[in-house]
């Protein structure tokens, strides 16, 4: 079993699509595979999902699949020669009505509503903030700007408005079709791009439930926090989601680079408080797209996210298109392990002012406290849905959590939870038989051995969702 608590999300792409490379990165420690719906066809995603399921069987470990929706395309159009050079102080027009290819004076827009969303004095940031334009006038469908920071601008680069305020909906017609594909391949998580409110996430959940009904499938929903408007709505978005992604690229462009580190810490803390999962993403190991080793700054970045308690750290182009996908996963796993080893081993159960209205949640907290102070080798949760394991995983504890479920869908979904090692076992038997089988399951995997103490939680009747009502401390014979 992997001893690492922090999970790794890796994006599939040309660099990692082959069965050989996929097997290698799964063995190196990938827990969640991301399918980026901004690229490829529906059939491409189905084929990749099928390959992930097949290779995970060979590796002997279920992994989660996350379908990442594209969201609205807020981009410039194409240029006659593929790119232009913008010069400081010169005018440049973003023209929603332009059909011709762009040049040094103007370019068309994929996002036709831009002229309605901006006014003179607004700042537009192109190509992840490398190009800065100030709006001088809006004339019909044309946004006239002055170049403040120029440089090379190529086809289809993204547009952000400093401070937010673009009205594009989070879910496009393409996203709605892609949700159907994600449900057909039974993605364990669906990541929603650019949500501005809880309503965006509620709509996405409804669409997933309708599309997934014929497959009996309901995914976890991840809200990608990348718009300035999402920050004041963060807690409401969290309540409407199963987790969030700290999507630092677009977020940094909208709110400014300097604001992101504190926001990242706040988001991780709030996710814990609301019993949600959290992924830290964007440029974590960016230099390894081209180089076989990370920079010292990237090592610190990953380690700090781990020390803050993120459930998962994510790789994007590093594994999708980089030269060193396997080395990147190995480096990230090594950094996570080192950071976890340096973590304060004390258990901080900040529950002094918290009331648990559910018995199963109280049992989960009791298991953490008792296992920690009894020196238990493991905490074992017999769980149907994974909720008990999720609650346990919200707190920093050096004792590994083994979540035993009879449902493959729950096993895969728990692959995202920090410090949780999901195992598959039939838990439909009576309580005593299930407890005995669970211990045998752990001994067979050398998780516990004779003399070890472990905590185990379950519910009666067995297999009833939300029914965890028992905590037992056991010593292995």
Buried (B, 14 or more C-beta within 10 A) or exposed (E): EBEBBBBBBBBBBEBBBEEEBBBBBBBBBBBBBBBBBEBBEBEBBBBBBEBBBEBBEEBEBBBBBBBBBBBBBBBBBBBEEEEBEBEEEEEBBBBBEBEEBBEBEBBBBBBEBBBEBBEEEBBBBBBBBBBBBBBBEBEEBBBBBBBBBBBEBEBEBBBBBBEBBBEBBBBBEBBBEBBBBBBBBBBBBBBBBBBBBBBBBBBBBEBBEEBBEEEEBBBBBBBBBBBBBBBEBBEBBBEBBBBBBBBBBBBBBBBEEEBBBEBBBBBBEBBBEBBBBBBBBBBBBBBBBEBEBBEEEBBEBBBBBBBBBBBBBBBBBBBBBBEBBBBBBBBBBBBBBEBBEEEEEEBEBEEEEEEBEEBBBBBBBBBBBBBBEBEBBBBBBBBBBBBBBBBBBBBBBBBBBBBBBBBEBBBBBBBBBBBBBBBBBEBEBEBEEBBEBBBEBBBEEEBBEEEBBBBBBBBEEBBEBBBBBBBBEBEBE
